[in-house]
């Protein structure tokens, strides 16, 4: 009977010890999770520490600290490379502006001079190429400005319906030239949001430009009562893999000869800067862009 009692005592002590061990390890795991989340979010130079001396949990913390150090090195390398790229884009765009302006000026003089039909055709080709290069240069410059960390975006109350309508009107001639008659559904409800109006116009312009380049002839634009905006057009030659890369900078489809591949990338950056989102989806031969604006102030 005494032996049975002693065995029970030993088992009880073992259970209590095991319970304490589990509690300590769970606590250490929570500490590691919390600190890891903080380090990834705030990108500090501090390392993960745990309040226990358990070898397994300490080993886990050491492994995570090693990975954090490697991640910080790679992140710094990426940020430096990204900054160098943006500076290079800015400098190249700026350096190209002067000769392009000079070329355009000489072309204006050539337009006034007498020339035969062959020379007229050559001048027209040069002007078209010069205008295309100027457009690409400006797009590169705008990208470097938009992605600048020092850029302050001023916001105000924006009547989204009106901005969308004006953007569509601005592209009406270009759409007609491509035989695209947009199917437009804009709610009569006033959609007011705190946004940067110029940035919103730029987003709409980039999406309309995208439709002109890639649409097979149809375009539908919807602004619903909730403020959600949808652009959709037929794009039979696209694939789901291509759609996933549309927002990557410098990514272009094969038929986009005069594009830098920055339009949609700029649109996404501007939407994120205004706390909105833009996503793309490809289904049943149609390309859809969904714009979700930040909620109306006071409705959160």
Order of alpha helices (4+ residues) and beta strands (2+ residues): alpha-alpha-alpha-beta-alpha-alpha-beta-beta-alpha-beta-beta-alpha-alpha-beta-beta
